[in-house]
């Protein structure tokens, strides 16, 4: 996971292998007392050919 601070929000980006990994990350966020504002799936970009 990589984090990026944008304004007053922190954006976490990373690969989660399966649904249980997603629930694990959400549980960790909640355990820290943080509010999860959005969870979004982004498809990987196809490799660019030069």
C-alpha positions as CSV (number, residue, x, y, z in Angstrom):
1,X,0.0,0.0,0.0
2,X,1.1,3.5,-0.8
3,X,-0.3,6.6,0.9
4,X,-0.7,10.1,-0.5
5,X,-1.9,13.1,1.5
6,X,-4.2,15.3,-0.6
7,X,-5.6,18.3,1.1
8,X,-7.1,17.0,4.3
9,X,-7.5,13.4,3.0
10,X,-5.2,10.5,2.7
11,X,-5.4,8.3,-0.4
12,X,-4.3,4.7,0.0
13,X,-3.4,2.9,-3.3
14,X,-2.4,-0.7,-3.7
15,X,-3.1,-4.2,-4.9
16,X,-5.4,-6.3,-2.8
17,X,-5.4,-10.0,-3.8
18,X,-8.9,-10.9,-2.9
19,X,-12.1,-9.9,-1.1
20,X,-10.8,-11.0,2.3
21,X,-7.8,-8.7,1.9
22,X,-10.2,-5.8,1.2
23,X,-12.2,-6.6,4.4
24,X,-8.9,-6.8,6.3
25,X,-7.8,-3.3,5.2
26,X,-11.3,-1.9,6.0
27,X,-11.2,-3.5,9.5
28,X,-7.7,-1.9,10.1
29,X,-9.0,1.5,9.0
30,X,-12.0,1.2,11.4
31,X,-9.8,-0.1,14.2
32,X,-7.8,3.1,14.0
33,X,-11.0,5.2,14.4
34,X,-10.7,6.5,10.9
35,X,-13.6,7.2,8.6
36,X,-13.5,5.4,5.2
37,X,-15.0,7.8,2.7
38,X,-14.7,5.8,-0.5
39,X,-13.5,2.5,-1.8
40,X,-13.0,2.2,-5.5
41,X,-11.8,-0.5,-7.9
42,X,-9.5,0.8,-10.6
43,X,-8.6,-1.5,-13.5
44,X,-4.9,-1.7,-14.4
45,X,-3.8,0.2,-17.4
46,X,-2.6,-1.9,-20.3
47,X,1.2,-1.7,-20.9
48,X,2.2,1.0,-23.3
49,X,4.3,0.0,-26.3
50,X,7.1,2.3,-27.4
